[in-house]
Amino acid sequence: MVKIGTHNSATGEKGKGLLSWLVTPFAKCQNKTIREQYEAGCRMFDIRVRWVDGYFRCAHGLWTSERFAYGILQELNTLGKCIVILTYEGYLNDYQEKNFIESVMLMKATFPNITWREVCVKKGWR
C-alpha cells in the first residue's frame, strides 16, 4: 500500500513571531495545515521540533510554529491512523534532552493512532 507523506509537515501552520514571519518564504515546505494535509490523504508526517520558551514547538531552521508540537501530534492522533517521523532540530542541553526523551515516551503512550517511524536529533549549526 502506498502512503502519501509530507516533508517538514508542520510548516503549513502559522509561524510564531516576527523572525518566523520573515523567514517563512525560505522555511515553508507546506501550504496546508496538518489537518488539511490529513484530509487530503496524507498519512506520513515529518514533524520537526525545537525547544522554544520552555516548550517543544514545531520548527524548520529559524522558523517556529505558533502551535506546540504536543498539540499538533494530539490533533493527528484524533484524526486517525498515521505515521510520524519526529526530529529534534538543533542541540539539546542535558535538561532539554531529558525533557525530550520523557516527552517522546509520554507521546508514544498517549497517542495510539500514531505509528512512530523514527525519533531522532538533527544537530545543526550552533
Sequence and secondary structure as in RCSB ss.txt:
>XXXX:A:sequence
MVKIGTHNSATGEKGKGLLSWLVTPFAKCQNKTIREQYEAGCRMFDIRVRWVDGYFRCAHGLWTSERFAYGILQE
LNTLGKCIVILTYEGYLNDYQEKNFIESVMLMKATFPNITWREVCVKKGWR
>XXXX:A:secstr
   EEESSGGGGS B HHHHHHHHHHH   SS HHHHHHTTEEEEEEEEEEETTEEEEEETTEEEEEEHHHHHHH
HHHH  EEEEEEEES   HHHHHHHHHHHHHHHHH TTEEEEEEEEE    
